[in-house]
């Protein structure tokens, strides 16, 4: 039976790339800049050359490719972990992280930046602009952390002795 985490990663990757295609090729968000959707949410195009939330900006082609290869190495490690993982929560979490990472790697290789467009805000408070891949990675990491923090030792594969 195929690993469900890899199937989840594929679903996340496909949905992420479809959403980015829609933003770039259907509504042409880079040309119009932004679309108000609700009073607390808009579609705002950002070509993110950094990592999460714009940190570690890759200001040159060398930095871009180093960041791409570093991210790919992390994705390979996540895939290796996922192939060996048995706990369903960890399998789902790793699938989310892997699918999101692959989506952002594809962007960085194709465009030189990650396509971000989901922008939540509240009054004067603006949150980071992100994409579906970022949301999947964040949810996966939160699931892994929650299980690591709150699982009983026997659930984490440790003995009671």
N, CA and C of each residue as an Amber inpcrd file, in Angstrom:
protein
   483
   0.8500000  -1.1870000   0.0000000   0.0000000   0.0000000   0.0000000
   0.8870000   1.2380000   0.0000000   0.6150000   2.2070000  -0.8870000
   1.4710000   3.4000000  -0.9480000   1.3720000   4.2210000   0.3370000
   2.4520000   4.8800000   0.6540000   2.5080000   5.7420000   1.8330000
   1.5540000   6.9080000   1.6330000   0.6050000   7.0690000   2.5430000
  -0.3830000   8.1400000   2.4310000   0.2440000   9.5220000   2.5450000
   1.3720000   9.6060000   3.2100000   2.0640000  10.8900000   3.3110000
   2.5510000  11.3750000   1.9570000   3.0310000  10.4580000   1.1260000
   3.4680000  10.8420000  -0.2130000   2.2760000  11.2370000  -1.0860000
   1.1390000  10.5660000  -0.8730000  -0.0710000  10.9570000  -1.6170000
  -0.5220000  12.3510000  -1.1800000  -0.4700000  12.6260000   0.1360000
  -0.8250000  13.9560000   0.6280000   0.1350000  15.0060000   0.0790000
   1.4280000  14.6860000   0.0310000   2.4200000  15.6090000  -0.5230000
   2.0840000  15.9280000  -1.9870000   1.6900000  14.9230000  -2.7470000
   1.3360000  15.1430000  -4.1500000   0.1060000  16.0360000  -4.2720000
  -0.8830000  15.8180000  -3.4140000  -2.0950000  16.6490000  -3.4390000
  -1.7520000  18.0970000  -3.0990000  -0.9500000  18.3020000  -2.0550000
  -0.5370000  19.6580000  -1.6730000   0.2160000  20.3160000  -2.8190000
   1.1570000  19.5950000  -3.4280000   1.9440000  20.1290000  -4.5340000
   1.0360000  20.5340000  -5.7040000   0.1100000  19.6800000  -6.0670000
  -0.7850000  19.9690000  -7.1970000  -1.6610000  21.1810000  -6.8950000
  -2.2790000  21.2200000  -5.7090000  -3.1280000  22.3590000  -5.3480000
  -2.3300000  23.6560000  -5.2930000  -1.1270000  23.5830000  -4.7650000
  -0.2680000  24.7670000  -4.6860000   0.0570000  25.2880000  -6.0860000
   0.4480000  24.4010000  -6.9760000   0.8210000  24.8310000  -8.3230000
  -0.3920000  25.3120000  -9.1170000  -1.5470000  24.7010000  -8.9180000
  -2.7760000  25.1880000  -9.5770000  -3.1070000  26.5890000  -9.0840000
  -3.0050000  26.8180000  -7.7730000  -3.3320000  28.1470000  -7.2300000
  -2.3600000  29.2030000  -7.7650000  -1.1110000  28.8600000  -7.9070000
  -0.1240000  29.8120000  -8.4310000  -0.3350000  30.0570000  -9.9220000
  -0.7060000  29.0250000 -10.6580000  -1.0420000  29.2010000 -12.0670000
  -2.2180000  30.1680000 -12.1950000  -3.2420000  29.9720000 -11.3820000
  -4.4260000  30.8250000 -11.4090000  -4.0530000  32.2770000 -11.1160000
  -3.2050000  32.4770000 -10.0980000  -2.7860000  33.8380000  -9.7260000
  -1.9720000  34.4940000 -10.8370000  -1.0830000  33.7260000 -11.4590000
  -0.1880000  34.2900000 -12.4760000  -0.8220000  34.3740000 -13.8630000
  -1.5100000  33.3340000 -14.2910000  -1.9410000  33.2250000 -15.6840000
  -3.4160000  33.5170000 -15.9240000  -4.2490000  33.3690000 -14.9200000
  -5.6840000  33.5740000 -15.1070000  -6.0910000  34.9820000 -14.6900000
  -5.7470000  35.3590000 -13.4460000  -6.1440000  36.7050000 -13.0000000
  -5.0240000  37.7280000 -13.1390000  -3.8250000  37.2770000 -13.5030000
  -2.6810000  38.1750000 -13.7470000  -2.4300000  39.1110000 -12.5610000
  -2.3620000  38.5190000 -11.3720000  -2.1830000  39.3060000 -10.1570000
  -0.9290000  40.1810000 -10.1670000   0.2020000  39.7450000 -10.7450000
   1.3590000  40.6500000 -10.7710000   1.0770000  41.9690000 -11.4940000
   0.2180000  41.9280000 -12.5030000  -0.1060000  43.1370000 -13.2620000
  -1.0300000  44.0770000 -12.5020000  -1.9350000  43.5070000 -11.7110000
  -2.8990000  44.3570000 -11.0020000  -2.5250000  44.6080000  -9.5480000
  -1.5630000  43.8410000  -9.0280000  -1.0310000  44.0780000  -7.6850000
  -1.8160000  43.4550000  -6.5640000  -3.1300000  43.6810000  -6.5320000
  -3.9180000  43.1270000  -5.4450000  -5.4050000  43.1800000  -5.7330000
  -6.1340000  42.2820000  -5.0650000  -7.5880000  42.2290000  -5.1810000
  -8.1590000  42.1140000  -3.7740000  -9.0010000  43.0550000  -3.4030000
  -9.6870000  43.0060000  -2.1080000 -10.7510000  41.9150000  -2.1760000
 -10.6950000  40.9520000  -1.2310000 -11.6540000  39.8550000  -1.2100000
 -12.6420000  40.0580000  -0.0670000 -12.1380000  40.2620000   1.1190000
 -12.9400000  40.5490000   2.3140000 -12.2650000  41.6830000   3.0550000
 -12.9070000  42.2640000   4.0470000 -12.3030000  43.3830000   4.7860000
 -11.0050000  43.0090000   5.5240000 -10.7210000  41.7230000   5.6420000
  -9.5220000  41.2600000   6.3530000  -8.6050000  40.4060000   5.4800000
  -8.9270000  40.2910000   4.1940000  -8.1620000  39.4160000   3.3110000
  -8.1470000  39.9710000   1.8960000  -6.9550000  39.9420000   1.2980000
  -6.8330000  40.3220000  -0.1120000  -5.8010000  39.4050000  -0.7680000
  -5.8870000  39.3470000  -2.0750000  -4.8560000  38.6860000  -2.8680000
  -3.8380000  39.7620000  -3.2170000  -2.6090000  39.5620000  -2.8110000
  -1.5360000  40.5260000  -3.0360000  -0.3330000  39.7730000  -3.5840000
   0.1150000  40.1230000  -4.7730000   1.2660000  39.4310000  -5.3510000
   2.5660000  39.8850000  -4.6930000   3.3670000  38.8940000  -4.2690000
   4.7250000  39.1430000  -3.7770000   5.6220000  38.0700000  -4.3780000
   6.6920000  38.4740000  -5.0290000   7.7220000  37.5460000  -5.4830000
   8.7740000  37.4510000  -4.3950000   8.6790000  36.4290000  -3.5660000
   9.5120000  36.2910000  -2.3710000  10.8370000  35.6030000  -2.7060000
  11.9300000  36.3580000  -2.6580000  13.2500000  35.7800000  -2.9460000
  13.9200000  35.2310000  -1.6930000  13.2540000  35.3510000  -0.5580000
  13.7920000  34.8250000   0.6950000  13.1310000  33.5130000   1.0550000
  13.3190000  33.1330000   2.3070000  12.6250000  31.9500000   2.8170000
  11.3940000  32.4420000   3.5590000  10.9090000  31.6770000   4.4870000
   9.6800000  32.0200000   5.2010000   9.6490000  33.4760000   5.6270000
   8.5350000  34.1190000   5.2980000   8.2710000  35.4910000   5.6930000
   9.3550000  36.4500000   5.2240000   9.9980000  36.1200000   4.1030000
  10.9610000  37.0230000   3.4970000  12.3250000  37.0540000   4.1640000
  12.5780000  36.1720000   5.1230000  13.8900000  36.1510000   5.7710000
  14.9190000  35.5200000   4.8310000  16.1840000  35.7710000   5.0830000
  17.2920000  35.2290000   4.2880000  17.1050000  35.5000000   2.8010000
  17.0780000  36.7420000   2.4320000  16.8860000  37.1460000   1.0450000
  18.0260000  36.6320000   0.1620000  17.6580000  36.0360000  -0.9600000
  18.6280000  35.5620000  -1.9490000  18.7710000  36.6560000  -3.0010000
  19.7740000  37.5020000  -2.8430000  19.9210000  38.6730000  -3.6930000
  20.7190000  38.4560000  -4.9610000  21.1590000  37.2440000  -5.2260000
  21.9190000  36.9710000  -6.4470000  21.5190000  35.5930000  -6.9730000
  21.9380000  35.3000000  -8.2080000  21.6490000  33.9720000  -8.7580000
  22.3140000  32.8720000  -7.9410000  23.5350000  33.1130000  -7.4890000
  24.2220000  32.1210000  -6.6630000  23.4330000  31.8590000  -5.3870000
  23.0060000  32.9100000  -4.7280000  22.2370000  32.7530000  -3.4860000
  20.9120000  32.0430000  -3.7600000  20.2850000  32.3730000  -4.8780000
  19.0210000  31.7210000  -5.2570000  19.2120000  30.2240000  -5.3890000
  20.2430000  29.8160000  -6.1280000  20.4470000  28.3860000  -6.3460000
  20.9390000  27.6770000  -5.0870000  21.7460000  28.3490000  -4.2840000
  22.1430000  27.7490000  -3.0060000  20.9230000  27.5150000  -2.1250000
  20.0360000  28.4970000  -2.0730000  18.8090000  28.3580000  -1.2970000
  17.9280000  27.2500000  -1.8730000  17.8620000  27.1610000  -3.1940000
  17.0680000  26.1140000  -3.8340000  17.6290000  24.7360000  -3.5010000
  18.9460000  24.5790000  -3.5930000  19.5560000  23.2750000  -3.2980000
  19.4800000  22.9340000  -1.8180000  19.6180000  23.9180000  -0.9500000
  19.4780000  23.6760000   0.4950000  18.0590000  23.2230000   0.8120000
  17.0780000  23.8770000   0.2100000  15.6800000  23.4940000   0.4240000
  15.4200000  22.1000000  -0.1270000  16.0040000  21.7960000  -1.2700000
  15.8490000  20.4590000  -1.8560000  16.4740000  19.3890000  -0.9610000
  17.6140000  19.6900000  -0.3500000  18.2470000  18.7390000   0.5750000
  17.3440000  18.4900000   1.7830000  16.7270000  19.5430000   2.2830000
  15.7920000  19.3870000   3.4040000  14.5940000  18.5500000   2.9690000
  14.0760000  18.8150000   1.7630000  12.9420000  18.0370000   1.2560000
  13.3120000  16.5540000   1.1160000  14.5320000  16.2680000   0.6630000
  14.9770000  14.8720000   0.5780000  15.0120000  14.2220000   1.9580000
  15.4920000  14.9630000   2.9580000  15.5310000  14.4370000   4.3240000
  14.1150000  14.1820000   4.8500000  13.2000000  15.0930000   4.5570000
  11.8080000  14.9090000   4.9670000  11.2260000  13.6870000   4.2670000
  11.5010000  13.5160000   2.9700000  11.0330000  12.3500000   2.2340000
  11.5900000  11.0540000   2.8000000  12.8560000  11.0610000   3.1740000
  13.4850000   9.8730000   3.7760000  12.7970000   9.5410000   5.1030000
  12.5480000  10.5660000   5.9310000  11.8590000  10.3760000   7.2120000
  10.4450000   9.8480000   6.9630000   9.7500000  10.4590000   6.0060000
   8.3800000  10.0670000   5.6920000   8.3040000   8.6040000   5.2560000
   9.2540000   8.1420000   4.4710000   9.2570000   6.7650000   3.9840000
   9.3770000   5.7620000   5.1320000   9.9360000   6.1810000   6.2600000
  10.1460000   5.2940000   7.3970000   9.1230000   5.4940000   8.5180000
   8.3800000   6.5820000   8.4580000   7.4560000   6.9380000   9.5410000
   6.2190000   6.0470000   9.5180000   5.7400000   5.6780000  10.6960000
   4.5560000   4.8220000  10.8070000   3.3790000   5.5250000  11.4790000
   3.6280000   6.4860000  12.3630000   2.5310000   7.1270000  13.0860000
   1.7200000   7.9980000  12.1250000   0.3910000   7.8360000  12.0830000
  -0.4190000   8.5470000  11.0840000  -0.3530000  10.0750000  11.1870000
  -0.2450000  10.6120000  12.3900000  -0.1540000  12.0740000  12.5240000
   1.1660000  12.5640000  11.9410000   2.2460000  11.8650000  12.2320000
   3.5470000  12.2590000  11.6930000   3.5990000  12.0750000  10.1810000
   2.9620000  11.0110000   9.6780000   2.9070000  10.7840000   8.2290000
   2.1940000  11.9480000   7.5510000   1.0540000  12.3650000   8.1050000
   0.3140000  13.4890000   7.5320000   1.1290000  14.7780000   7.6180000
   1.7380000  15.0200000   8.7780000   2.5270000  16.2400000   8.9630000
   3.6920000  16.2940000   7.9800000   4.3980000  15.1950000   7.8390000
   5.5400000  15.1650000   6.9130000   5.0810000  15.2830000   5.4700000
   3.9320000  14.7190000   5.1310000   3.3750000  14.8770000   3.7890000
   3.0620000  16.3280000   3.4900000   2.4940000  17.0360000   4.4620000
   2.2160000  18.4630000   4.2860000   3.5020000  19.2530000   4.0640000
   4.5100000  18.9740000   4.8900000   5.7860000  19.6880000   4.7810000
   6.4410000  19.3920000   3.4330000   6.4660000  18.1360000   3.0390000
   7.1200000  17.7610000   1.7780000   6.4090000  18.3850000   0.5790000
   5.0930000  18.2930000   0.5360000   4.3540000  18.8770000  -0.5850000
   4.5580000  20.3740000  -0.6890000   4.5260000  21.0590000   0.4480000
   4.7540000  22.5000000   0.4510000   6.1650000  22.8640000   0.0270000
   7.1360000  22.1230000   0.5300000   8.5280000  22.4020000   0.1680000
   8.7440000  22.2220000  -1.3310000   8.1850000  21.1550000  -1.8880000
   8.3500000  20.9170000  -3.3280000   7.6980000  22.0240000  -4.1540000
   6.5310000  22.4930000  -3.7260000   5.8760000  23.5880000  -4.4390000
   6.7270000  24.8430000  -4.4710000   7.3370000  25.1770000  -3.3380000
   8.1740000  26.3730000  -3.2920000   9.5030000  26.1820000  -4.0240000
  10.0210000  24.9610000  -4.0250000  11.2520000  24.6750000  -4.7800000
  10.9890000  24.8720000  -6.2770000   9.8640000  24.3900000  -6.7610000
   9.5180000  24.5600000  -8.1760000   9.4690000  26.0440000  -8.5280000
   8.8200000  26.8430000  -7.6750000   8.7620000  28.2960000  -7.9240000
  10.1470000  28.9050000  -8.0170000  10.9710000  28.5950000  -7.0410000
  12.2930000  29.2100000  -6.9870000  13.1180000  28.8260000  -8.2170000
  12.9980000  27.5770000  -8.6580000  13.7330000  27.1400000  -9.8540000
  13.1660000  27.7950000 -11.1220000  11.8450000  27.9010000 -11.2280000
  11.2160000  28.4700000 -12.4370000  11.3410000  29.9740000 -12.5260000
  11.0610000  30.6670000 -11.4130000  10.9240000  32.1220000 -11.4580000
  12.0560000  32.8820000 -10.7700000  12.7850000  32.1890000  -9.9010000
  13.8060000  32.8840000  -9.1100000  13.2500000  33.4280000  -7.8060000
  11.9800000  33.1890000  -7.5540000  11.3060000  33.6150000  -6.3230000
  10.1130000  32.6930000  -6.0940000   9.5720000  32.7620000  -4.8830000
   8.3740000  32.0010000  -4.5440000   7.1700000  32.9210000  -4.7190000
   6.1400000  32.4160000  -5.3640000   4.9140000  33.1830000  -5.6060000
   4.0600000  33.1680000  -4.3340000   3.9570000  34.3160000  -3.6800000
   3.1090000  34.4870000  -2.4960000   1.9570000  35.4080000  -2.8640000
   0.7720000  35.1450000  -2.3030000  -0.3840000  35.9560000  -2.6880000
  -1.5030000  36.0190000  -1.6570000  -1.4790000  35.2190000  -0.6210000
  -2.5310000  35.2360000   0.4000000  -2.1430000  36.2430000   1.4790000
  -2.9600000  37.2740000   1.6630000  -2.5990000  38.3790000   2.5600000
  -3.7490000  38.6710000   3.5210000  -3.5470000  38.3060000   4.7780000
  -4.5190000  38.6060000   5.8250000  -4.0620000  39.8390000   6.5870000
  -5.0130000  40.6290000   7.0570000  -4.6940000  41.8260000   7.8310000
  -5.8960000  42.1500000   8.7110000  -5.6640000  42.9750000   9.7110000
  -6.7180000  43.4190000  10.6170000  -6.4640000  44.8800000  10.9230000
  -7.2410000  45.7370000  10.3360000  -7.0300000  47.1720000  10.5290000
  -5.6530000  47.5590000  10.0140000  -4.8530000  48.1190000  10.8880000
  -3.4870000  48.5200000  10.5300000  -2.4910000  47.3780000  10.6300000
  -2.9030000  46.2390000  11.1770000  -2.0060000  45.1020000  11.3680000
  -2.0380000  44.2060000  10.1450000  -0.9060000  44.0940000   9.4920000
  -0.7880000  43.2850000   8.2900000   0.0610000  42.0570000   8.6080000
  -0.4230000  40.9000000   8.2040000   0.3220000  39.6720000   8.4020000
   1.1140000  39.3710000   7.1300000   1.9940000  38.4170000   7.1920000
   2.8260000  38.0880000   6.0440000   1.9780000  37.6220000   4.8800000
   2.4840000  37.8410000   3.6920000   1.8560000  37.3250000   2.4830000
   2.4690000  35.9390000   2.2440000   1.6100000  34.9490000   2.0030000
   2.0940000  33.5740000   1.8910000   1.3160000  32.8580000   0.7990000
   1.5420000  31.5590000   0.6670000   0.8550000  30.7580000  -0.3450000
   0.3840000  29.4490000   0.2800000  -0.2500000  28.5900000  -0.5170000
  -0.7520000  27.3180000   0.0130000   0.3810000  26.4170000   0.4830000
   1.5090000  26.4450000  -0.2080000   2.6560000  25.6400000   0.2080000
   3.1300000  26.0610000   1.6000000   3.2190000  27.3660000   1.8300000
   3.6300000  27.8660000   3.1460000   2.6450000  27.4300000   4.2270000
   1.3470000  27.4900000   3.9120000   0.3260000  27.0830000   4.8810000
   0.4660000  25.5990000   5.2130000   0.7200000  24.7700000   4.1960000
   0.8890000  23.3370000   4.4190000   2.1320000  23.0590000   5.2680000
   3.2320000  23.7370000   4.9650000   4.4650000  23.5620000   5.7410000
   4.2170000  23.9530000   7.1940000   3.5730000  25.0900000   7.4020000
   3.3120000  25.5620000   8.7590000   2.4300000  24.5850000   9.5230000
   1.3560000  24.1200000   8.9050000   0.4690000  23.1630000   9.5550000
   1.2200000  21.8680000   9.8810000   2.0340000  21.3940000   8.9530000
   2.8140000  20.1820000   9.1930000   3.7720000  20.3350000  10.3560000
   4.4650000  21.4450000  10.4210000   5.4130000  21.6850000  11.5170000
   4.6730000  21.7940000  12.8500000   3.5210000  22.4780000  12.8530000
   2.7260000  22.5890000  14.0860000   2.2860000  21.2040000  14.5530000
   1.8460000  20.3520000  13.6370000   1.4570000  18.9880000  14.0100000
   2.6280000  18.2060000  14.5890000   3.7940000  18.3040000  13.9640000
   4.9740000  17.6110000  14.4830000   5.3550000  18.1130000  15.8740000
   5.3440000  19.4310000  16.0480000   5.6790000  20.0050000  17.3600000
   4.6560000  19.6200000  18.4140000   3.3820000  19.6760000  18.0720000
   2.3400000  19.3290000  19.0440000   2.4790000  17.8770000  19.4830000
   2.7230000  17.0010000  18.5440000   2.8810000  15.5940000  18.9130000
   4.1410000  15.3740000  19.7430000   5.2130000  16.0670000  19.3970000
   6.4540000  15.9320000  20.1670000   6.2780000  16.4670000  21.5920000
   5.5170000  17.5380000  21.7390000   5.3320000  18.1460000  23.0570000
   4.2930000  17.4340000  23.9130000   3.2350000  16.9240000  23.2820000
   2.1080000  16.4270000  24.0560000   1.9050000  14.9220000  24.0210000
   2.6340000  14.2000000  23.1900000   2.4860000  12.7510000  23.1420000
   3.1280000  12.1220000  24.3680000   2.4900000  11.0710000  24.8430000
   3.0850000  10.3350000  25.9670000   4.3250000   9.6020000  25.4730000
   5.2710000   9.3300000  26.3500000   6.5130000   8.6720000  25.9140000
   6.2770000   7.3730000  25.1500000   5.2730000   6.5750000  25.5240000
   5.0130000   5.3200000  24.8040000   4.5230000   5.5870000  23.3880000
   3.8430000   6.7240000  23.1640000   3.3820000   7.0710000  21.8220000
   4.5410000   7.4830000  20.9220000   5.6110000   7.9830000  21.5130000
   6.7590000   8.4410000  20.7290000   7.7770000   7.3280000  20.5050000
   7.4130000   6.0910000  20.8680000   8.3010000   4.9710000  20.6320000
   9.3040000   4.7460000  21.7580000   9.0860000   5.3660000  22.9090000
   9.9890000   5.1910000  24.0450000   9.3620000   4.1970000  25.0000000
  10.1890000   3.5330000  25.7540000   9.6720000   2.5730000  26.7350000
   9.3450000   3.2950000  28.0330000   8.5120000   2.6440000  28.8440000
   8.1340000   3.2170000  30.1340000   9.2280000   3.0330000  31.1610000
  10.1790000   2.1790000  30.8990000  11.2300000   1.8830000  31.8810000
  12.2680000   2.9480000  31.9660000
